[in-house]
Amino acid sequence: MKKIIIFTLAALTAGLFAQDLKLVPPQTKGGATFREALAKRCSLRNYTGKALSAQQLSNLFYAACGMNRKDTKKLTIPTARNVQDIVLYAATAQGIYRYDAESHSLKLLKKGDFRSQMGMQKGMFAKAAVVLIFTSDLSRYNFGGSEAEKKIYAGVHAGFAIQNVGLFCAAEGLGNVVIGSYNRKNVPALLGLGKNQPVMMVQLVGTLK
Ligand SMILES: Cc1cc2nc3c(=O)[nH]c(=O)nc-3n(C[C@H](O)[C@H](O)[C@H](O)COP(=O)(O)O)c2cc1C
């Protein structure tokens, strides 16, 4: 009986701690050269369904919009007046997460596999290791400007992150594709986004056949 209680407590505690995922430190040296990455950048859609390694997952989020200067809390992407509006979500086989650059961790928002509900190309979505969803929190724009201007900036910021991911994938031998045909209804609903936080774009990352 005592053993069962200890086992149950251990399982429950493990479950609690499994909520969020602290990423391993990103690699900031080595890898393919910038020129090699540029030469290899392309859209690839033939994924195996295999998960990324812990190091690849860490490097991926660091490339997308990680914090590369801890002293000033600035990112691997530039943003207008350092507004840092891009909020990045990820759907994997395990659940939906939100990335936090400062702690370099993924906060679990929803358990379960929702990947194939997020796009029209369902088979491809189901086999992507990570479905990245780039959103912009427009409430962070505290320096005026019209709604149209904010959305232009937000699109540019998401574009930087997407290209960083594309080049990272090229350098790492992973596949990626930008997805404009994401499900306009399901994605914001699954993420619980308010109207001040539009989805800018979706991008798939996967291990290749
Ligand atoms: C904004 C945008 C939306 C896209 N949407 C899709 C998409 O929904 N599905 C898809 O398979 N590819 C999509 N693509 C990928 C393009 O088809 C691809 O970039 C283009 O054919 C050029 O190929 P390359 O990326 O290998 O140079 C999109 C690309 C961009 C930039």
The ligand as an ORCA input file, in Angstrom:
! r2SCAN-3c Opt
* xyz 0 1
  C       3.595     33.478    -47.336
  C       3.819     32.070    -47.840
  C       2.775     31.159    -47.799
  C       2.973     29.837    -48.205
  N       1.968     28.936    -48.057
  C       2.184     27.628    -48.360
  C       1.196     26.652    -48.082
  O       0.116     26.950    -47.561
  N       1.472     25.342    -48.373
  C       2.683     24.967    -48.917
  O       2.864     23.765    -49.159
  N       3.648     25.871    -49.185
  C       3.441     27.193    -48.911
  N       4.425     28.122    -49.114
  C       5.718     27.691    -49.656
  C       5.903     28.151    -51.113
  O       5.116     27.351    -51.958
  C       7.383     28.072    -51.479
  O       8.122     28.966    -50.673
  C       7.596     28.417    -52.939
  O       7.054     27.416    -53.778
  C       9.070     28.584    -53.285
  O       9.787     27.409    -52.943
  P      11.065     27.477    -52.008
  O      10.618     27.941    -50.628
  O      11.606     26.072    -51.974
  O      12.013     28.460    -52.602
  C       4.242     29.444    -48.719
  C       5.279     30.384    -48.770
  C       5.087     31.663    -48.317
  C       6.257     32.618    -48.327
*
